[in-house]
């Protein structure tokens, strides 16, 4: 994660929040790669236990023009993942969603704004735009 954050120059390696979330099984960090360039950082994802994508960022916390192609792949991946989840995954995902909603409410209440590429935009708005929530299916047996 540290190397990924340094190469893409985004916040993943500068904030302990992501490590804390992984430790609590609230969310996980995944690295999306292009098939023909599997050793080259492409997008870093923050994903909840049921496959809901909280964030998808590349160089300098941006999204490139090809984000729609990446999102298309992620939607297919989410459908495949849903078929493999167990009851515990859905329970973790429910808690993760509750924590995410609470955090978004707090960010809005505090009017937390971003700098640089986001030019004073509310962090909660940027995060809401990134969100790719899944439609939950029935979990497999525990």
C-alpha positions as CSV (number, residue, x, y, z in Angstrom):
1,X,0.0,0.0,0.0
2,X,2.8,2.3,0.8
3,X,4.5,1.8,-2.6
4,X,1.2,2.1,-4.4
5,X,0.4,5.4,-2.7
6,X,3.8,6.8,-3.5
7,X,3.7,5.7,-7.1
8,X,0.2,7.2,-7.7
9,X,0.9,10.1,-5.3
10,X,-2.5,9.9,-3.6
11,X,-3.5,9.7,0.1
12,X,-3.5,6.0,0.7
13,X,0.1,6.0,2.2
14,X,-0.4,9.2,4.2
15,X,-3.4,8.2,6.2
16,X,-3.8,5.5,8.9
17,X,-7.5,5.5,8.4
18,X,-7.3,2.9,5.7
19,X,-5.2,0.5,7.8
20,X,-7.6,1.0,10.7
21,X,-10.6,0.1,8.5
22,X,-8.9,-3.0,7.2
23,X,-8.0,-4.1,10.7
24,X,-11.7,-3.8,11.7
25,X,-12.8,-5.5,8.4
26,X,-14.7,-2.4,7.5
27,X,-13.1,-2.0,4.1
28,X,-10.2,-3.3,2.1
29,X,-7.7,-1.8,-0.3
30,X,-7.5,-3.4,-3.7
31,X,-5.2,-2.6,-6.7
32,X,-6.8,-2.5,-10.1
33,X,-4.5,-3.3,-12.9
34,X,-4.7,-3.5,-16.7
35,X,-4.2,-7.0,-18.0
36,X,-1.3,-6.1,-20.3
37,X,0.4,-4.0,-17.6
38,X,-0.2,-5.9,-14.4
39,X,2.8,-4.5,-12.6
40,X,1.9,-0.9,-13.3
41,X,-0.3,0.9,-10.8
42,X,-3.7,1.9,-12.4
43,X,-6.4,2.5,-9.8
44,X,-6.4,2.0,-6.0
45,X,-9.8,1.0,-4.7
46,X,-11.4,1.1,-1.2
47,X,-14.0,-1.7,-1.1
48,X,-16.5,-2.8,1.5
49,X,-16.8,-6.5,2.4
50,X,-19.7,-7.0,-0.1
51,X,-17.9,-5.4,-3.0
52,X,-19.3,-1.9,-2.6
53,X,-16.6,0.4,-4.0
54,X,-16.1,3.4,-1.8
55,X,-13.3,5.0,-3.7
56,X,-11.4,4.6,-7.0
57,X,-8.5,6.8,-7.5
58,X,-5.4,7.0,-9.7
59,X,-2.6,9.5,-10.1
60,X,-2.9,12.5,-7.7
61,X,-6.3,11.3,-6.5
62,X,-7.8,11.7,-9.9
63,X,-9.9,9.7,-12.2
64,X,-8.9,9.4,-15.9
65,X,-11.1,9.5,-19.0
66,X,-11.2,5.7,-18.9
67,X,-13.0,5.6,-15.6
68,X,-16.2,4.4,-17.3
69,X,-14.3,1.4,-18.7
70,X,-12.9,0.6,-15.2
71,X,-16.4,1.0,-13.7
72,X,-17.8,-1.4,-16.3
73,X,-15.3,-4.0,-15.2
74,X,-15.9,-3.3,-11.5
75,X,-19.7,-3.8,-12.0
76,X,-19.0,-7.2,-13.5
77,X,-16.6,-8.0,-10.7
78,X,-19.2,-7.0,-8.1
79,X,-21.8,-9.4,-9.6
80,X,-19.3,-12.3,-9.5
81,X,-18.3,-11.5,-6.0
82,X,-21.9,-11.4,-4.8
83,X,-22.2,-15.1,-5.7
84,X,-19.3,-16.0,-3.5
85,X,-20.1,-14.1,-0.3
86,X,-21.1,-15.7,3.0
87,X,-23.4,-14.5,5.7
88,X,-20.5,-13.0,7.7
89,X,-19.5,-10.9,4.6
90,X,-23.0,-9.4,4.5
91,X,-23.0,-8.8,8.2
92,X,-19.6,-7.0,7.9
93,X,-20.9,-5.1,4.9
94,X,-24.0,-3.9,6.8
95,X,-21.8,-2.5,9.6
96,X,-19.4,-1.0,7.0
97,X,-22.3,0.8,5.3
98,X,-23.6,2.1,8.6
99,X,-20.1,3.5,9.4
100,X,-19.8,5.0,5.9
101,X,-23.1,6.8,6.2
102,X,-22.2,8.1,9.6
103,X,-18.8,9.4,8.4
104,X,-20.4,11.1,5.4
105,X,-22.9,12.8,7.6
106,X,-20.1,14.0,9.8
107,X,-18.1,15.2,6.9
108,X,-21.1,17.2,5.6
109,X,-21.8,18.6,9.1
110,X,-18.2,19.8,9.4
111,X,-18.1,21.0,5.8
112,X,-14.8,19.3,5.1
113,X,-13.4,20.7,1.8
114,X,-10.7,19.4,-0.5
115,X,-7.8,21.3,-2.1
116,X,-5.8,21.0,-5.3
117,X,-7.7,19.2,-8.1
118,X,-11.0,19.5,-6.3
119,X,-10.9,23.2,-5.8
120,X,-12.7,23.5,-2.5
121,X,-15.4,20.9,-3.2
122,X,-16.9,19.1,-0.2
123,X,-15.2,15.8,0.5
124,X,-18.5,14.1,1.1
125,X,-19.7,15.1,-2.5
126,X,-16.5,13.7,-4.0
127,X,-16.8,10.4,-2.0
128,X,-20.5,10.1,-3.0
129,X,-19.6,10.4,-6.7
130,X,-17.1,7.6,-6.3
131,X,-19.5,5.2,-4.5
132,X,-20.5,2.1,-6.4
133,X,-23.0,0.3,-4.2
134,X,-24.0,-3.3,-4.9
135,X,-27.4,-4.7,-5.0
136,X,-27.2,-7.4,-2.3
137,X,-28.2,-11.0,-3.0
138,X,-28.8,-13.8,-0.6
139,X,-25.7,-14.9,1.3
140,X,-24.3,-18.4,1.1
141,X,-24.5,-20.5,4.2
142,X,-22.0,-19.6,6.9
